[in-house]
Amino acid sequence: MNLYIKKENFVVKKIMIKSIILVLILAFLYIFEGQIKNSFYVISSPISKNLWESGKVTSNFFESFFASADLKNKNNGLHQENQKLLLEISFLKDFLRANYELQQALQTGQTNNFSLVPTQTIELDSLNDFILVNKGQEDGIVENMPVISSNGVLYGKIYKVHKNFSEVMLISNKLSVLDVKIQNDDPSLIPVYGAIKGNGSLSLYLDLVSSDAPLKERDILVSSALEGLFPKNLLVGEILSENKNDLKPFKTAEVRPFFDIKNIDNLFIITDYLKK
């Protein structure tokens, strides 16, 4: 019995002691609350500040990252849009150029009273002086039809016809011979005739000119139609220099061709000259 009472008293005392300690702690905290908060602030503020600064840096980093990514996407979009506009401008320029050349060609056709079929160059063989054009048998094209530019420059003739395209032999081909004359506005002067022969590699020379015929630099050569393949007065080239040999009955001359095959896209085929 006494043992039980002693044990109960011990528990009561233990609870009282803990209660007193708790009261003292609460009183201490109440009395020194300001000082405790201040000490906690002094100790924790550097850590909090570092954490805050780190948070701001991290936040700024991600903001800059996403802003940079967004700017990059916008730049890519603008670049693609710019390329699209450039492509559209290129197509528009090609269309306007083709339309302008077609108007010129129609005027040339009306002036010379022949029909023209527009065509486009699709391949150049400069080593053999041939080009391919995108008109063929289905377009009514036949061999030996003359091929000119919109402003009346002679390029050559149809050499071989396929279903949807044709081979054009340029006047610079070594097998090409073309009768020409020197363009002259004075009808009182005797015409000077000769033959333009292909020299290969897109070059020409004038041959079979009478040794006593007057030739000078920059004389304009046009087709004479004597061979029956090409209409007259098509532009061929201009004389660069004369080559004269007193032992020969004819003289020759270096010629600069008027055709510019490397910078031409649109040509025209004369379709009705051979029928006349």
NORLIN-V497446 format. One record per pair of residues at least 4 apart in sequence whose C-alpha atoms are under 6 Angstrom apart, sorted by the first residue. I is the first residue (numbers start at 1). J is the second residue. If there is no record, write none. Layout:
# NORLIN-V497446
i->[I:I]
j->[J:J]
This chain:
# NORLIN-V497446
i->[28:29:40:41:45:48:50:54:55:56:57:60:61:63:64:75:78:93:94:98:101:104:105:105:109:109:109:115:115:115:116:116:116:116:117:117:118:118:119:119:119:119:120:120:120:120:120:121:121:121:122:122:123:123:124:125:125:125:126:127:129:129:130:130:130:131:131:132:132:133:133:134:135:135:135:136:136:136:136:136:136:136:137:137:137:138:143:143:143:144:144:145:145:145:146:146:146:146:147:147:147:147:147:148:148:148:148:148:148:149:149:149:152:153:153:154:154:154:155:156:156:156:157:157:158:159:159:159:160:160:161:162:171:171:172:172:172:172:172:172:173:173:174:174:174:176:176:177:177:178:178:179:179:180:180:180:180:180:180:181:181:181:181:181:182:182:182:183:183:194:194:194:195:195:195:196:196:197:197:198:199:199:204:205:205:205:206:206:207:208:209:209:210:211:211:211:217:217:217:218:218:219:219:220:221:221:221:222:222:222:222:223:223:223:224:225:225:225:236:236:237:237:237:238:238:239:240:240:241:241:242:243:243:244]
j->[32:33:44:45:49:52:54:58:59:60:61:64:65:67:68:79:82:97:98:102:150:150:109:150:113:114:115:270:271:272:268:269:270:271:268:269:267:268:134:266:267:268:133:134:265:266:267:132:133:265:132:133:131:132:131:129:130:131:201:201:170:173:168:169:170:167:168:166:167:165:166:165:139:164:165:141:161:162:163:164:165:166:141:162:163:163:158:159:160:157:158:157:158:270:156:157:269:270:155:156:157:268:269:152:153:154:155:267:268:153:267:268:234:234:235:234:235:236:170:169:170:171:168:169:168:167:168:169:166:167:166:166:176:198:198:199:200:202:203:204:198:200:198:199:200:197:198:196:197:195:196:195:224:193:194:195:222:223:224:192:193:221:222:224:192:220:221:220:221:207:208:209:206:207:208:205:206:204:205:204:203:204:255:253:254:255:252:253:252:250:250:251:250:249:250:251:239:240:241:238:239:238:239:238:236:237:238:233:234:235:236:232:233:234:232:230:231:232:257:258:256:257:258:255:256:255:254:255:253:254:253:252:253:251]
